[in-house]
Each structure stands twice: as structure tokens, then as C-alpha cells.
């Protein structure tokens, strides 16, 4: 008997399944298909959170080094430091800067359109559980500009979806309860009502036409017996009365343009992006499309937020020091609230001091804030929390560079009023760049392992000596072994940075080259030798032996000058003998022509010998001086 064809077997299976579905359990009753509503309510809430919560859908992304940026910094003279990629301007229609660490955030509001039951459950997660910051102004394309800058924003969202605007939008606007524009980033505008009275007046048989809602058009809808006041809609039917409040966001902090209309749409982002949003607005007020823009700040007093004290601390410690010249008023639902009174007094104090010391007060206030962040990063390094320290140093570096990039005219004024020029902000740029190079190169852990008791033994690849688990004091997984230099992964992670592979090395080189051109924190010989050792280490790992040889020559010139100075002052001792041996080794390396493979091994030995000499002269790690013992930078160097 021939076997049935594959198509026949498939059809039989389909028919059998249909028959089983129709028969149910054999009692003739059909089984309802499974759905989300069959799950327990706790499980459904977890699903809604994964789909609609901002903090559940954030993913970090580091930007790669721009093409040609390393070569540009290698050839750049210190007197033209403003041409460095870190100070490069963007287009006139963009926010003048790009965050080095950005986050992607993708929500799934389409789940709200499934059914009314799911809509009723999920809207509370979307509008209530999300802790957001909001910006409301009339700038076209603001959401795209913020996203290009690196902040995941959603909008424009109709003002009717703003909790604080309830009852303040113009008469005649209606609210569509089934709109989910607050999460999808789509345009929503309040529906226009003709021939109806609002704000407490009763209307019978009113006709609504021409309403436009995010992605859908509705016309000719009839409403009978409606009583509309603010955002509460009362619908009276036969012996039933239903009051519906449209869902809306209640931002922790709302930045509202001072001259913006209340009906302007707004944009939201996660509260975790609050610092970046504040900095973006601080940069934006100097951009052509929003020049001299001013904001009104509105704070929530909702009891659902259990961290209102943290929001007040953010306003006092971060927002007001940066933005006090661009804020008109701080508001709350209750203007007599003691929280609002204290914050407004703090704003008035900043304004008064800023008027008496134009530019200089703001400069010192912002630099003081960044110095506190740098101290927190130093503490994180001491505790072994390297990736946390990297994020903080990156914040200091980026925001200090933004001061130079966007407030050049004000820094010219500051440099003429202070004896140290603009060394305070240059020191922040230099120290943060140095520390980033130290962390991203892995030198902070690898250099400690060097031991000059065995000079003839070439050191293994420092990238392979410290695994991520060892650097973070985590017990290694079973079977995990350090990667050898000959392993397939050419650039194993050092455990001191979130970056991996070539990206970590390239970012470390960029930071080291920038710091090399701003020696304002320590004596110049120590600064240059430490940085050139790290750059030699990086170029050796990167396989760029031409630039590695360039670092050897720079080291030789600096060490030789330091040695000549020591001989002139008749300094003797073991550390100076070590320096003399290093000068001889560097001189020999610069005069020899060898293959790249042999030069790489010899460069590794030079890094080890150089670090041993540095340890004897100045200690294990760089300790920046409190003052400015190097060059004094003013805007003459621009």
C-alpha cells in the first residue's frame, strides 16, 4: 500500500485538531481560547510593567570614537586645543553636544488597544507608575533634537494628557479617554467641540464634530446630557451616572517655556535621565533655535512619589546651580507649600549672587558641583567600584567640556577676572580625562601587578591578567580562566570599564591624548610621563607600533630633561639611578630598527620599567595638587 503524501497527512492533522476543538472534553462544550486575562492579576501587572515602564526598557549604548578623531588629536597642538573633537560644535539646528553614554527605551503601547479590560489595567501602569520629567514648549521638533542628543524622549503629547493642565486647557476642548498618545510618541491634540458650553454648564444634545486624535479621525459623534468641567466627564444615562477621568502623566518636574501656551504639547523622559535633560536644556538656551529661552519649573506634590525629598535635592544641588539664570519661577499646585517657598528662596539667592558677580559666580558654582561629582568618583575607585567611577568621571568630563564649548564668551570674561585664568574648568577636563584613560586602559589594576624583581621576563598581556570578576571582587564562575594573549579574543575586557574590545582602547586613547594637552593639575614631567606610559601601553595592545614608538620618543625627551635637572641639583639615590636606567633603555629603543613583533615585546618591558620608576618617584597613582602647579590656561591659548 503506498504511503500517503505529505500534504494528505498535514490535512488529516488539521482536521483532527479541529474536531478535538469542537468536541471539547468529549461533553460537547467548546473550550475558550487562552488569553492574557486568564492569568493572575499579579502576573498581568508584571507583563504591563515590562511593556510600558520606562525603567524596565532602558538599554545603555556607548558612542564609538568618530573616524579620524585619534589622528586629529595626535597632530593637534596644545595652543589649538579648542579644535579637539571633544569641543567640536554641532549644527545650528541641533543641541550643541552629544552624550557619550546614551540609552534606548522602547515601549509597547499597542497593548492598550487590545480590549477595554487590558486598557483599564495597563493605563495605570503607563500613567501612574512611570516616574517622568517633562518639557512643554513650542519648539518644533524638540523630541527629535533631544533624541539625537541622546535622551530617549516620547512625544509630542497633547496637553490634555498632562495632569497639571487639567481644567486649564482652552474652553471647547474635549478629552478622548481611549487615546494612548502619552506613550507612543505620536501627536495628539484635544478634540474641538462646536456648539457646546463647558466649565460647569449643562449641555443637552450637543453635537461634536471634527475631533482629531492620534492616528484616528472621528466626526459626527453625539453626546447627550454631558456635564464637562476640567478633565472629569459625567455621562448620564438611564438611572446610571459614570464619572471618567482621562489618564494623564504627573511629572516629577515639568520644564515649561515661560512664554509657551498652556495648550502646547509636551515631551517626557525617565526620571533617570533628569540630569541629562537638565544639561540639554542648559545647552539649548545658547542654540539659535532657542536662544535666551526661559523656563518655569513646576514640581509635583503627589503622595504617590515617595522620593519628593530627592527631587528637592536635585533641584537645589543640580538644577539651580546650572539653570538659575534661565528659570523665572518655581511652582507647585499649592503655591504656599513650604517646599516651594524654600526652593524659591534658593533660586532668589542664586540670582542675587549672580547679579553681583556676573559670570564668575555661575562659573564657580558649576565647577563646584562638578568637583563634588569628581570626589564621588574618587571614592568609588577607592572602594573598587570601577564602572561606577567611570560613569561619574565621564559625566564630569562631558559637562566640563560643554562649558568650554557652549560658554566661550563667558569664559573669556572669567579668565580676565581670576589670577588662575580658567584653570578650574581645565583641571576638571584634564583630571577626568586622565582617570578615564586609567580605567579604560586597565592600567589602574594592571600597573599594580608589575614587579621589577624579574626584569628579563616579558609581562603577559595586562588585558588578560585581570578578569572582570577579579576586578569587581566577584568570585569567578566555574571553569572561567583568564584569557591568554594568544586566545581568539584579541581584546579581552579589563574589568575596570563597561566598554569592551577595541572600543575601550580607542576611548582610552582619546581621553589620554586630551589630558596630555592640559597639564594643569600636577608638575608637567609627572603628568607627561604617566600619560605617555599609559598611551604606550594602549598603542602596544592596539598593535599601532608607529604611535607606540612616538610615545617612546616623548618619554625619552621628558625623562632626559628630568634627569638633567636632577643632575644639575646633584640629586642622588636609588630612584634617580632607576630614572637613569630608564633613560638609557628609552634611548636604545628609539635608535634601534626592529620588527613590530619584537618591538611590541620590548615596549611591554619599557612600560613595566617605566611604571616602576614612576612608583619610586611619585607613588603608585597620580595625586593631583589642590592648586594649579602646571600651566595657567586663559583664552589666549585658543
C-alpha positions in Angstrom: 0.0 0.0 0.0 1.5 3.3 -1.0 2.2 5.9 1.7 0.0 9.0 1.8 1.6 12.2 0.6 2.9 14.8 3.0 0.0 17.1 2.1 -2.6 14.5 2.9 -1.0 13.8 6.3 -1.0 17.6 7.1 -4.7 17.9 6.2 -5.6 15.0 8.4 -3.8 16.6 11.3 -5.6 19.9 10.8 -9.0 18.2 10.6 -8.2 16.1 13.7 -7.3 19.2 15.7 -10.5 21.0 14.5 -12.5 18.0 15.6 -10.9 17.9 19.0 -11.5 21.7 19.4 -15.2 21.3 18.5 -15.7 18.3 20.8 -14.1 20.0 23.8 -13.5 17.4 26.5 -15.9 15.0 25.0 -19.0 16.6 26.6 -19.9 18.8 23.6 -18.9 22.1 25.2 -16.1 24.1 23.5 -13.0 25.3 25.4 -12.4 29.1 25.3 -9.0 30.0 23.8 -6.4 31.1 26.4 -5.8 34.8 26.8 -3.9 37.2 29.0 -6.9 37.8 31.1 -6.8 34.2 32.2 -3.5 34.9 34.1 -3.5 36.0 37.7 -3.6 39.8 38.1 -0.1 39.9 39.6 1.3 38.2 36.6 -0.5 40.5 34.2 0.8 43.6 36.1 4.3 42.3 35.7 3.7 42.0 31.9 2.3 45.5 31.7 5.4 46.8 33.5 7.8 45.1 31.1 5.8 46.6 28.2 5.1 50.1 29.5 7.5 51.1 32.2 10.4 53.4 31.2 12.8 52.0 33.7 12.1 48.4 32.5 13.1 49.1 28.9 16.3 51.2 29.2 19.4 49.9 27.5 22.8 51.7 27.6 24.8 52.3 24.5 28.3 53.9 24.3 29.1 56.0 21.2 32.1 54.9 19.1 35.0 57.2 18.6 34.5 59.4 15.5 36.5 58.5 12.4 39.9 60.2 12.4 39.5 61.7 15.9 42.6 59.9 17.3 44.8 61.0 14.4 43.5 64.5 14.8 44.3 64.6 18.5 47.8 63.2 17.8 48.6 66.0 15.4 46.9 68.8 17.4 49.0 71.5 19.1 48.0 72.4 22.7 47.6 76.0 21.7 44.7 75.0 19.4 43.0 72.7 21.9 39.6 74.1 21.1 39.8 72.2 17.8 39.7 68.9 19.7 36.8 66.6 18.9 35.5 67.0 22.5 35.0 70.7 21.9 33.6 70.4 18.3 30.3 72.2 17.6 27.3 70.6 16.1 24.8 72.1 13.6 22.9 75.2 14.4 19.6 73.4 14.5 20.8 70.7 16.9 21.6 70.7 20.6 25.3 71.6 20.7 26.6 68.3 22.1 26.2 64.5 22.1 26.0 62.4 25.2 28.8 59.8 25.4 26.5 57.3 27.1 23.0 57.1 25.7 20.0 54.9 26.5 17.5 53.4 24.2 13.9 52.9 25.5 11.2 51.2 23.6 7.7 51.0 24.9 4.8 48.9 23.5 1.6 50.9 23.9 -0.2 48.9 21.3 -1.2 46.5 24.1 -3.7 49.2 25.2 -5.7 48.7 22.0 -6.4 45.1 22.7 -9.5 45.4 24.8 -11.1 47.6 27.4 -10.2 45.3 30.3 -6.5 45.4 29.4 -6.7 49.1 28.8 -8.1 49.7 32.2 -5.3 47.7 33.9 -2.4 48.9 31.7 -3.1 52.6 31.7 -2.5 52.8 35.5 1.0 51.3 34.9 1.7 53.7 32.0 0.5 56.9 33.5 0.8 56.3 37.3 3.9 54.0 37.8 6.2 55.8 35.3 8.2 58.5 37.1 8.9 61.1 34.4 10.4 64.5 33.8 8.5 66.6 31.2 9.3 69.6 28.9 6.5 71.7 27.5 7.3 74.4 24.9 6.6 75.4 21.4 9.9 74.4 19.7 9.3 72.4 16.6 11.0 69.0 16.5 12.2 69.2 20.1 11.7 65.5 20.6 13.9 64.6 17.7 16.6 67.1 18.9 16.6 65.5 22.4 16.7 62.0 20.9 19.7 63.0 18.7 21.3 64.4 21.7 21.0 61.0 23.4 17.9 61.2 25.6 15.1 58.8 24.9 12.0 61.0 24.9 8.4 60.4 24.0 6.1 62.9 22.4 4.6 65.2 21.4 1.8 64.5 23.8 -1.3 66.6 24.0 -1.6 69.0 26.9 -4.9 67.3 27.8 -2.7 64.3 28.9 -0.8 66.5 31.4 -2.2 66.1 34.9 -1.2 69.6 35.9 -3.1 71.0 32.9 -6.5 69.5 34.0 -9.0 72.4 33.8 -6.6 74.8 32.2 -6.8 74.0 28.5 -9.0 76.3 26.5 -12.8 76.1 26.6 -14.2 73.8 24.0 -11.5 71.1 24.2 -12.6 67.5 24.9 -10.6 64.6 26.0 -10.5 61.2 24.3 -10.3 58.5 27.0 -9.2 55.8 24.6 -6.1 57.7 23.4 -2.7 56.3 24.3 -0.6 59.0 22.7 1.1 59.6 26.0 3.3 56.6 25.5 3.7 56.1 21.7 5.3 59.4 20.9 2.5 60.2 18.5 0.9 63.6 18.0 -2.3 64.2 20.0 -4.4 67.3 20.0 -7.5 67.9 22.1 -10.7 67.4 20.1 -12.6 70.6 19.1 -16.2 70.9 20.2 -18.6 73.2 18.5 -21.9 74.4 19.9 -21.3 73.2 23.4 -20.7 75.0 26.7 -18.2 73.9 29.3 -17.0 74.6 32.8 -19.9 73.5 34.7 -22.7 74.4 32.2 -25.2 71.7 31.4 -25.5 70.7 27.7 -28.2 68.6 26.2 -28.0 67.1 22.8 -24.6 68.8 22.0 -23.0 67.7 18.7 -19.3 67.2 18.5 -17.5 67.2 15.1 -14.0 67.3 13.7 -12.2 65.7 16.5 -8.6 64.7 15.7 -6.9 62.0 17.8 -3.5 60.4 17.5 -3.7 58.5 14.2 -7.6 58.4 14.0 -10.3 60.8 12.8 -13.7 60.9 14.4 -16.6 63.0 13.1 -20.3 63.3 13.9 -20.1 61.9 17.4 -23.2 62.9 19.5 -23.1 63.4 23.3 -26.2 63.7 25.3 -26.6 65.1 28.7 -22.9 65.8 29.2 -21.5 67.9 32.0 -17.9 68.8 31.4 -15.6 70.5 33.9 -11.9 70.3 33.5 -10.9 66.7 32.9 -13.9 65.0 34.6 -16.7 63.9 32.2 -20.0 62.9 33.7 -22.3 60.8 31.4 -25.9 60.4 32.5 -27.8 57.6 31.1 -30.9 55.7 32.3 -30.6 55.6 36.1 -26.8 55.4 35.8 -24.1 58.1 36.3 -20.4 57.4 35.3 -17.5 59.7 36.0 -14.4 59.2 34.0 -11.1 60.9 34.5 -8.8 60.6 31.5 -5.4 59.2 32.3 -2.6 61.7 32.3 1.1 62.0 33.3 2.0 63.7 36.5 5.7 64.6 36.0 8.1 64.9 39.0 9.4 68.1 37.4 7.9 70.0 34.5 10.0 72.4 32.5 7.6 74.8 30.9 8.6 77.5 28.5 7.9 80.9 30.1 6.1 82.3 27.0 4.6 78.9 25.9 0.8 78.5 25.7 -0.8 76.0 28.1 -2.1 74.1 25.1 1.4 73.3 23.8 2.3 69.6 23.6 4.9 68.2 25.9 7.6 65.5 25.9 8.5 63.1 28.7 11.6 61.1 29.6 12.5 58.8 32.5 13.5 60.5 35.8 16.8 58.7 35.5 17.6 60.9 32.5 16.8 64.0 34.6 20.4 65.2 34.9 21.0 64.7 31.1 17.7 66.6 30.3 18.7 69.5 32.5 22.1 69.7 30.9 20.5 69.5 27.4 18.2 72.5 28.3 21.2 74.3 29.6 23.0 73.9 26.3 19.8 74.5 24.3 19.3 78.1 25.6 22.5 79.0 23.7 21.4 77.4 20.5 20.0 79.6 17.7 16.6 77.8 17.7 16.0 78.5 21.4 18.4 81.4 22.3 17.6 83.2 25.5 14.7 80.9 26.3 13.4 80.9 29.9 11.6 78.2 31.9 9.1 77.9 34.7 9.6 74.9 36.9 6.6 73.0 38.3 7.1 70.3 40.9 4.7 67.6 41.8 3.3 67.2 45.3 1.6 63.9 44.6 1.8 61.4 47.5 2.4 58.5 45.1 6.0 59.6 44.8 7.9 58.5 47.9 11.1 60.4 47.0 10.0 64.0 46.8 12.9 64.9 49.1 15.3 63.5 46.4 13.5 65.7 43.8 14.0 68.7 46.0 17.7 67.8 46.5 18.1 67.5 42.7 16.6 71.0 42.3 18.8 72.6 45.0 22.0 70.7 44.3 22.0 70.4 40.5 19.2 72.2 38.7 19.5 75.7 40.3 23.4 75.9 40.2 23.2 75.3 36.4 19.9 76.9 35.4 19.3 79.8 37.8 19.9 82.4 35.1 17.2 80.7 32.9 14.4 80.0 35.4 11.7 82.6 36.2 9.6 80.9 38.9 9.3 77.6 40.8 5.7 76.5 41.1 3.5 73.8 42.7 -0.2 73.0 42.9 -0.1 74.8 46.3 2.0 77.9 45.9 2.1 78.2 49.7 3.7 74.8 50.1 6.8 75.1 52.4 8.8 73.0 49.9 8.1 75.6 47.2 9.0 78.5 49.5 12.4 77.1 50.3 13.3 76.3 46.7 12.1 79.7 45.5 14.3 81.3 48.2 17.3 79.3 47.0 16.6 80.5 43.4 16.4 84.1 44.5 19.7 83.7 46.4 21.4 82.3 43.2 20.0 85.2 41.2 21.2 87.8 43.7 24.8 86.4 43.8 24.9 86.1 40.0 23.9 89.7 39.5 26.7 90.9 41.9 29.4 88.7 40.3 28.4 88.3 36.7 29.7 85.1 35.0 32.2 84.5 37.8 29.5 83.2 40.3 28.0 80.8 37.8 31.4 79.6 36.8 32.4 78.8 40.4 29.1 77.3 41.2 29.1 74.9 38.3 32.7 74.0 38.8 32.0 73.3 42.5 29.2 71.0 41.5 31.5 69.0 39.1 34.2 68.8 41.8 31.7 67.1 44.1 30.9 64.6 41.4 34.7 64.0 40.9 35.2 63.4 44.6 32.4 60.8 44.5 34.1 59.1 41.6 37.4 59.1 43.6 35.6 57.4 46.5 34.1 54.8 44.1 37.6 54.0 42.8 38.9 53.6 46.4 36.1 51.1 47.1 36.8 49.2 43.9 33.6 50.2 42.1 35.3 51.0 38.8 32.4 51.1 36.4 30.5 53.4 38.8 33.6 55.7 38.9 33.8 55.5 35.1 30.3 56.9 34.7 30.9 59.7 37.1 34.2 60.7 35.5 32.5 60.6 32.1 29.9 62.9 33.4 32.5 65.4 34.7 34.5 65.2 31.5 31.5 65.7 29.2 29.9 68.6 31.2 33.2 70.4 31.8 33.9 70.2 28.0 30.4 71.5 27.4 31.2 74.6 29.5 34.2 75.3 27.2 32.2 74.5 24.1 29.0 76.5 24.8 30.1 79.3 27.2 33.2 80.5 25.4 32.3 84.2 25.7 31.6 84.0 29.4 34.9 82.1 30.0 36.8 85.0 28.3 35.3 87.3 30.9 36.2 84.8 33.7 39.8 84.4 32.6 40.3 88.2 32.9 38.9 88.3 36.4 40.8 85.5 38.1 44.5 85.1 38.6 44.4 81.4 37.5 42.6 82.1 34.3 40.2 79.2 33.5 42.4 76.6 35.2 39.5 75.4 37.3 37.5 74.0 34.4 40.6 72.9 32.5 41.7 70.9 35.6 38.3 69.2 35.7 38.6 68.3 32.0 42.2 67.1 32.5 41.7 65.1 35.7 38.6 63.4 34.4 40.2 62.5 31.1 43.3 61.1 32.9 41.1 58.9 35.2 39.1 57.7 32.2 42.3 56.7 30.4 43.4 55.0 33.6 40.2 53.0 33.9 39.5 52.2 30.3 43.1 51.1 29.6 43.1 48.8 32.7 46.2 50.4 33.9 44.7 51.1 37.4 44.9 47.3 38.1 47.5 46.1 35.6 50.2 48.5 36.6 49.9 47.4 40.3 50.9 43.9 39.2 54.2 44.9 37.7 57.2 43.8 39.7 60.8 44.8 38.8 62.2 41.7 40.6 62.1 39.9 37.2 63.0 42.5 34.6 64.1 39.9 32.0 60.7 38.2 32.0 58.3 39.8 29.5 55.0 40.5 31.1 51.9 38.8 29.8 49.2 40.9 28.2 47.8 43.1 31.1 44.4 42.8 29.5 44.5 39.1 30.1 45.7 39.2 33.7 42.6 40.8 35.3 39.3 39.3 34.6 36.0 41.2 35.2 35.2 39.0 38.2 38.6 39.7 39.8 38.4 43.4 39.3 35.0 43.7 40.9 35.8 41.2 43.7 33.3 38.7 42.4 34.1 35.0 42.7 34.9 33.7 39.2 32.5 31.3 37.6 33.3 27.6 37.5 35.6 26.9 34.6 36.4 30.5 34.0 40.1 31.2 33.4 41.9 34.3 32.4 42.3 34.8 28.7 45.8 34.2 27.4 47.4 36.6 24.9 47.1 34.0 22.1 43.3 33.5 22.7 40.9 34.2 19.8 39.6 37.3 21.7 42.2 39.9 20.9 41.0 42.5 23.4 39.5 40.8 26.5 37.8 43.2 28.9 39.9 44.6 31.7 37.1 44.7 34.3 37.6 48.4 35.0 35.3 49.7 32.3 31.9 48.9 30.8 33.4 49.1 27.3 34.8 46.1 25.6 37.4 45.3 23.0 38.6 47.9 20.5 36.1 50.5 21.7 37.6 50.5 25.2 41.1 51.0 23.8 40.0 53.8 21.4 38.1 55.7 24.1 41.1 55.4 26.5 43.4 56.8 23.8 41.1 59.7 23.2 40.9 60.5 26.9 44.7 60.2 27.3 45.5 62.4 24.3 43.1 65.1 25.6 44.6 65.0 29.1 48.1 65.2 27.6 47.4 68.7 26.3 46.1 70.1 29.5 48.9 69.7 32.2 47.4 72.0 34.8 46.9 69.6 37.8 50.4 68.4 38.6 54.0 69.2 37.7 54.4 68.7 34.0 57.1 66.0 34.0 55.0 63.7 36.2 51.8 64.4 34.2 53.5 63.7 30.8 55.4 60.6 31.9 52.3 58.9 33.5 50.1 59.6 30.4 52.8 58.6 27.9 53.3 55.3 29.7 49.5 54.6 29.5 49.4 55.6 25.9 52.4 53.4 25.1 50.6 50.5 26.9 47.5 51.2 24.8 49.1 51.5 21.4 51.1 48.3 22.1 47.8 46.5 22.9 46.2 48.1 19.9 49.0 47.0 17.6 49.8 50.6 16.4 53.6 50.4 16.8 54.2 53.6 14.9 52.4 55.7 17.5 53.9 53.4 20.3 57.4 54.5 19.0 56.2 58.1 19.1 55.3 57.7 22.8 58.7 56.2 23.5 60.3 59.3 22.0 58.1 61.6 24.1 59.0 59.6 27.2 62.7 59.8 26.3 62.6 63.6 25.9 60.7 64.2 29.2 62.8 61.7 31.3 66.0 63.1 29.9 65.1 66.6 30.8 64.1 65.5 34.3 67.3 63.6 34.7 69.4 66.6 33.6 67.6 68.8 36.1 68.3 66.2 38.9 72.0 66.1 37.9 72.2 69.9 38.0 70.8 69.9 41.5 73.1 67.0 42.4 70.3 64.7 43.4 71.3 61.1 44.2 69.6 58.0 45.3 68.1 54.7 44.1 65.1 56.4 42.4 67.4 58.6 40.3 69.5 55.6 39.4 66.3 53.9 38.2 65.5 57.0 36.2 68.9 57.0 34.6 68.4 53.3 33.6 65.0 54.2 32.1 66.6 57.0 30.0 69.2 54.6 28.7 66.5 52.0 27.8 64.4 54.6 26.0 67.3 55.9 24.1 68.3 52.4 22.9 64.7 51.7 21.8 64.5 54.9 19.8 67.7 54.2 17.9 67.0 50.6 17.0 65.1 49.3 14.0 63.4 46.1 14.8 60.3 44.1 13.7 56.9 45.0 15.1 56.6 41.7 17.0 59.9 42.2 18.8 59.2 45.9 19.4 55.9 45.0 21.0 57.6 42.8 23.5 60.2 45.4 24.2 57.6 48.1 24.7 55.9 45.9 27.2 59.1 45.8 29.1 59.5 49.5 28.9 56.1 50.1 30.3 56.9 47.8 33.2 60.3 49.5 33.8 58.8 53.0 33.4 56.0 52.3 35.9 58.5 51.0 38.5 60.4 54.3 38.1 57.3 56.4 38.4 56.3 54.5 41.5 59.7 55.3 43.1 59.5 59.0 42.1 55.8 59.9 42.8 53.9 57.0 44.1 51.6 54.3 42.8 48.9 56.6 41.4 48.5 60.3 40.5 47.6 62.6 43.4 46.5 65.9 41.9 47.6 69.0 43.8 45.0 71.3 45.3 46.3 74.3 43.4 47.5 74.7 39.8 51.2 73.8 39.7 51.4 73.5 36.0 50.4 75.9 33.2 47.9 78.7 33.7 45.3 78.5 30.9 43.5 81.5 29.6 41.7 82.0 26.4 44.9 83.3 24.8 45.6 79.6 24.1 42.6 79.4 21.9 
